[in-house]
Amino acid sequence: MIAVATMNSRERLIMSLGHKEPDRVPVDLGGVSVSLIHKNSHKALAEYLGINNPVEKIHNMMTMCVYIDERIKERFKADVELIQPGKPDEWELVIDKENGKWTDDWGVVYKKPEGVMFYEWDRQPLQNASEISDIEKYKMPDVEDPGRYRGLREKVREIYENTGKAMLVNSAYGIWEQTMTIRGLQNSLMDLAGNKKFAEYLAEKLLDWLLRYYDIMLGLVGEYVQVVKMDDDLGFKSGPLMSPDIYRKIYKPRHKKVIDFIRSKTDAKIFIHSDGSIYDFIPDFIELGIDIINPVEVTAVNMESDRLKKEFGKYISFWGGGCDNKILEEGTPNQVEEEVKKRINDFAKDGGFIFGSIHCIQPFVSPENIGALFDSAYKYGRYS
């Protein structure tokens, strides 16, 4: 049996996801696309820690979050490495300096409003679509583009063989999320109410693309990784984004196909990122065989940490949820420490908890609070 005192990150994560208590609560900082840091906060944090010339590589142009410098991850004892597909060869990022806009490989146009530190949707390729024939005419990007996968197997194998880090494979998108991205939120919700055939046809096309992505990606790295990520935001802070009945009719069967396919390719645990108040969907996630929910937005309706652990802790793991965003953004380091202590006390018993921020750390979070967040996780996250 492995001595608890000598566990590495991979062993620690596997044990916690098996609902057992390792040496300490595993920590995620940059191991998931939603646990990264905005470039401004990342730069300020590096300066605060005395780290010179931090590596700054944008992960997501929309949020302006960056991959985290390895020295910062080491300082805060991060356990998870993010395995991310690369840029497709057939697409280049070109920012129109005159109007601050750029277009992704799906044809979605983004803009940066004046005075804002991130981008938002400006125009979607299917925003004016109304018939299934419009979906047929829309050209999705090439899922097999070699740029997406170049060098990944070699990178993952090197991490697996030469480090003790755990690894998480990022998703390409969520079926519902990508529907909103290429169709628009209002149109997508209207489709669910009055144009269900259109919504289902688009969901099926996106499912086919996504399964092909997982087929290629997991064919390359599935034997080495510990977690595979799915996406689909189903909640506002105040409640479900769609009715559970609609979810069960349209998206749950397609989630099942994704999950069954991932299971056929790897023994890794399955993780779903879904923001907001998703309490009503958690029993569905458990029924589907999802192992982990994230980001655990603990101040959303019905998402109290003690309640979630009590009701669902035997069946699913919680990843994130380490600190109320408002406290992280506006509180003092002492308040952050007390908040971290509470969340660990609620979530950590019997394993099944990976500590992390609730979402990407925003540009107005002080480096002192970021330090308090992760130092407190280590201080209070040790199991006796």
C-alpha positions in Angstrom: 0.0 0.0 0.0 1.3 3.5 -0.9 2.3 5.4 2.2 0.1 8.5 2.4 3.0 10.7 3.3 4.7 10.0 0.0 1.8 10.4 -2.4 2.4 12.3 -5.7 -0.2 14.4 -7.4 -1.5 11.6 -9.6 -1.9 9.2 -6.7 -3.5 11.9 -4.6 -6.1 12.8 -7.3 -7.0 9.1 -8.0 -7.5 8.4 -4.4 -9.7 11.4 -3.8 -11.8 10.7 -6.9 -12.2 7.2 -5.5 -13.9 8.8 -2.4 -11.0 8.1 -0.1 -8.9 10.5 1.9 -5.3 11.0 0.5 -2.6 12.9 2.3 -4.2 16.2 1.5 -6.9 17.7 -0.7 -5.7 17.9 -4.3 -5.3 21.4 -5.6 -6.2 22.6 -9.1 -4.6 25.8 -10.4 -4.6 25.8 -14.2 -5.4 22.1 -14.6 -8.8 23.0 -16.1 -9.6 25.7 -18.6 -11.9 27.3 -16.0 -9.2 27.5 -13.3 -6.8 29.8 -15.2 -6.0 33.4 -14.4 -6.7 36.6 -16.4 -3.5 37.9 -17.8 -3.5 41.0 -15.7 -3.9 39.1 -12.4 -1.3 36.6 -13.6 1.2 39.3 -14.1 0.5 40.9 -10.8 0.7 37.6 -9.0 4.1 36.8 -10.5 5.4 40.2 -9.4 4.0 39.7 -5.9 5.7 36.3 -5.7 9.0 37.6 -7.0 8.8 35.6 -10.2 10.6 37.4 -13.0 9.5 37.4 -16.7 6.4 35.1 -16.2 5.5 33.0 -19.2 2.3 34.5 -20.7 0.5 32.5 -23.2 -3.2 33.2 -23.9 -5.4 30.1 -23.5 -8.7 31.7 -24.3 -9.0 34.9 -26.3 -12.6 35.5 -25.1 -11.7 35.5 -21.4 -8.1 36.7 -21.9 -7.0 34.0 -19.4 -3.5 32.6 -19.7 -1.7 29.3 -19.0 -0.1 29.6 -15.6 3.6 29.9 -15.2 5.1 26.6 -14.0 6.8 28.4 -11.1 3.5 29.7 -9.8 1.9 26.3 -10.1 4.9 24.8 -8.1 4.6 27.5 -5.5 1.0 26.7 -4.8 1.5 22.9 -5.1 -0.9 22.4 -8.1 -1.6 18.8 -8.8 -3.2 18.8 -12.3 -1.9 19.4 -15.8 -4.2 20.6 -18.5 -4.0 18.7 -21.8 -5.3 21.1 -24.4 -5.8 20.7 -28.2 -3.7 23.0 -30.3 -4.5 25.6 -32.9 -5.8 24.1 -36.1 -3.5 24.6 -39.1 -6.3 25.9 -41.3 -7.1 28.8 -39.0 -5.1 31.9 -37.9 -5.9 34.4 -35.2 -6.2 37.8 -36.9 -7.3 40.8 -34.7 -8.8 43.7 -36.6 -7.0 46.6 -34.9 -9.4 49.1 -36.2 -12.5 47.7 -34.5 -10.9 45.2 -32.0 -12.7 42.2 -33.5 -11.5 38.7 -34.4 -13.2 35.5 -35.7 -12.7 32.0 -34.4 -12.5 28.9 -36.6 -16.3 28.3 -36.2 -17.0 31.7 -37.8 -18.0 33.4 -34.5 -17.0 37.1 -34.4 -15.9 38.5 -31.1 -15.5 42.1 -30.0 -13.8 43.9 -27.0 -16.1 46.6 -25.6 -14.4 49.8 -24.6 -13.1 49.6 -21.0 -13.6 45.9 -20.7 -10.8 43.4 -20.2 -12.2 40.5 -22.2 -14.1 39.8 -25.4 -17.8 39.0 -26.0 -19.8 37.6 -28.9 -20.5 40.1 -31.7 -22.0 37.9 -34.4 -22.8 34.2 -34.8 -22.8 32.3 -38.1 -26.2 30.8 -37.4 -27.8 33.8 -35.8 -30.2 34.3 -38.7 -30.8 30.6 -39.5 -34.4 29.3 -39.3 -34.5 26.0 -41.3 -32.6 22.8 -41.1 -31.3 23.5 -44.5 -29.4 26.5 -43.0 -27.6 24.1 -40.7 -26.7 21.9 -43.7 -25.1 24.9 -45.5 -23.0 25.8 -42.5 -19.4 24.5 -42.8 -18.0 23.3 -39.4 -14.3 23.4 -39.0 -12.2 20.3 -39.7 -12.2 18.2 -36.6 -9.3 16.1 -38.0 -7.1 19.2 -38.6 -3.6 17.9 -37.5 -2.8 21.1 -35.7 -5.3 20.2 -33.0 -3.4 17.1 -32.0 0.2 17.7 -33.1 2.7 16.6 -30.4 0.1 15.8 -27.7 0.9 12.1 -27.4 4.5 12.8 -26.9 3.8 15.6 -24.4 1.4 13.5 -22.4 3.6 10.4 -22.4 6.5 12.5 -21.1 4.4 13.9 -18.2 3.1 10.4 -17.4 6.6 8.8 -17.4 8.7 11.5 -15.9 6.5 13.4 -13.4 3.9 12.4 -10.9 1.4 14.9 -12.1 -2.3 14.1 -12.8 -3.7 15.1 -16.2 -7.0 16.3 -17.5 -8.0 16.3 -21.2 -10.0 19.4 -22.1 -13.2 19.2 -24.1 -13.6 20.9 -27.5 -17.0 22.3 -26.4 -20.3 21.4 -24.9 -23.2 20.6 -27.2 -25.5 23.1 -25.7 -22.7 25.7 -25.1 -21.6 25.5 -28.7 -25.2 25.8 -29.8 -25.4 29.1 -28.0 -22.0 30.1 -29.3 -22.8 29.7 -33.0 -26.6 30.5 -32.7 -26.8 33.0 -29.9 -28.4 32.6 -26.4 -31.7 34.1 -27.2 -32.2 32.2 -30.5 -31.1 29.0 -28.8 -33.6 29.4 -26.0 -36.3 30.3 -28.5 -35.5 27.1 -30.4 -36.1 25.0 -27.3 -39.5 26.6 -26.9 -40.8 26.6 -30.4 -38.3 25.0 -32.9 -37.3 21.7 -31.3 -36.6 19.9 -34.5 -34.1 22.6 -35.4 -32.5 22.4 -32.0 -32.2 18.6 -32.1 -30.8 18.6 -35.6 -28.1 21.1 -34.6 -27.4 19.1 -31.4 -26.9 15.9 -33.4 -24.5 17.6 -35.8 -22.5 18.9 -32.9 -22.6 15.5 -31.2 -21.1 13.9 -34.3 -18.2 16.4 -34.4 -17.6 16.1 -30.7 -17.5 12.3 -30.8 -14.9 12.4 -33.6 -12.8 14.8 -31.5 -12.8 12.5 -28.5 -12.1 9.5 -30.8 -8.9 11.2 -32.1 -7.8 12.8 -28.8 -8.4 9.8 -26.6 -6.9 7.5 -29.2 -3.7 9.5 -28.7 -3.7 10.0 -24.9 -6.5 8.0 -23.3 -4.1 5.5 -21.7 -2.2 8.1 -19.8 -4.8 10.6 -18.5 -6.8 10.5 -15.3 -9.7 12.8 -16.2 -11.6 13.7 -19.3 -13.6 17.0 -19.4 -17.1 17.6 -20.8 -18.8 21.0 -20.9 -22.4 22.2 -20.9 -23.5 25.2 -18.8 -27.0 24.5 -17.6 -27.5 27.1 -14.9 -27.9 30.7 -14.1 -27.0 31.8 -10.6 -30.7 31.9 -9.8 -31.8 28.6 -11.2 -31.7 26.2 -14.2 -31.0 27.8 -17.6 -33.4 25.3 -19.2 -36.1 23.1 -17.7 -34.9 19.7 -16.5 -37.6 18.2 -18.8 -36.1 19.8 -21.9 -32.6 18.7 -20.8 -33.8 15.1 -20.4 -35.4 15.1 -23.8 -32.8 16.8 -25.9 -29.4 16.9 -24.2 -29.2 14.1 -21.7 -29.5 11.3 -24.3 -26.6 13.0 -26.2 -24.6 13.4 -23.1 -25.0 9.6 -22.6 -23.6 9.0 -26.0 -20.6 11.1 -25.2 -20.1 9.4 -21.8 -20.4 5.9 -23.2 -18.0 6.8 -26.0 -15.4 8.2 -23.6 -15.7 5.1 -21.4 -15.0 3.0 -24.5 -11.7 4.8 -25.0 -10.2 5.3 -21.6 -10.5 4.4 -17.9 -10.3 8.1 -16.9 -12.9 9.7 -14.7 -15.5 11.9 -16.5 -15.8 15.6 -15.4 -18.6 18.0 -16.4 -18.2 21.7 -16.3 -21.6 23.4 -15.7 -21.9 26.8 -14.2 -24.6 28.2 -11.9 -27.5 26.5 -10.1 -27.3 23.0 -11.4 -28.8 21.2 -8.4 -31.8 19.9 -10.4 -29.4 18.2 -12.8 -27.0 16.5 -10.4 -29.2 13.3 -10.1 -29.2 13.1 -13.9 -25.4 13.5 -14.0 -25.0 10.7 -11.4 -27.4 8.5 -13.4 -25.3 9.1 -16.5 -22.2 8.0 -14.7 -20.5 11.4 -14.5 -17.8 11.3 -11.8 -17.1 15.0 -11.2 -19.0 18.3 -11.3 -17.4 21.7 -11.7 -17.1 24.6 -10.8 -19.5 24.1 -7.9 -20.8 27.7 -7.7 -21.5 27.6 -3.9 -23.5 30.9 -3.8 -25.9 30.0 -6.5 -29.4 28.8 -5.6 -29.5 25.4 -3.9 -25.7 25.0 -4.3 -24.7 25.3 -0.6 -21.5 23.2 -0.1 -22.7 21.4 3.0 -26.0 20.5 1.3 -24.3 19.2 -1.8 -21.9 17.0 0.1 -24.6 15.6 2.3 -26.9 14.7 -0.5 -24.6 13.7 -3.3 -21.1 13.2 -1.8 -21.2 9.4 -1.9 -21.9 9.4 -5.6 -20.0 12.3 -7.2 -16.9 14.4 -6.6 -16.8 18.2 -6.4 -14.0 20.1 -8.2 -13.7 23.8 -7.5 -16.0 25.6 -5.0 -13.1 26.7 -2.9 -14.1 30.3 -2.2 -17.1 32.5 -2.8 -16.2 34.7 -5.8 -17.3 37.9 -4.0 -15.1 37.2 -1.1 -12.2 36.4 -3.4 -12.7 39.6 -5.3 -13.7 42.0 -2.5 -12.6 40.5 0.8 -9.4 40.6 2.8 -6.8 37.8 2.8 -8.1 36.8 6.3 -11.7 36.6 4.9 -10.5 34.4 2.0 -8.7 32.1 4.5 -11.9 31.7 6.6 -13.9 31.0 3.5 -11.5 28.4 2.3 -11.5 26.7 5.7 -15.3 26.5 5.6 -15.5 25.0 2.1 -12.8 22.4 2.9 -14.7 21.5 6.1 -17.9 21.0 4.1 -16.5 19.2 1.1 -13.3 17.3 2.0 -14.5 14.5 4.4 -14.1 11.0 2.8 -12.4 12.5 -0.3 -14.2 13.4 -3.5 -13.0 17.0 -3.4 -10.5 18.8 -5.6 -9.8 22.3 -4.4 -9.9 25.2 -6.9 -11.4 28.6 -7.6 -15.0 28.7 -8.7 -14.1 30.0 -12.1 -11.2 31.7 -13.8 -9.6 34.3 -11.5 -10.6 37.7 -12.8 -8.4 40.8 -13.4 -9.5 42.7 -10.3 -8.5 39.9 -7.8 -5.5 41.0 -5.7 -2.4 38.8 -5.6 -2.7 38.8 -1.8 -6.1 37.1 -2.1 -4.9 34.6 -4.7 -2.0 33.8 -2.4 -4.4 33.4 0.6 -6.7 31.2 -1.5 -4.1 28.5 -2.3 -1.9 28.8 0.8 -5.1 28.2 2.9 -6.0 25.2 0.8 -2.7 23.7 1.7 -2.9 24.7 5.3 -6.4 23.4 6.0 -6.5 20.6 3.3 -4.3 18.1 5.0 -6.0 14.9 6.2 -5.1 13.5 9.6 
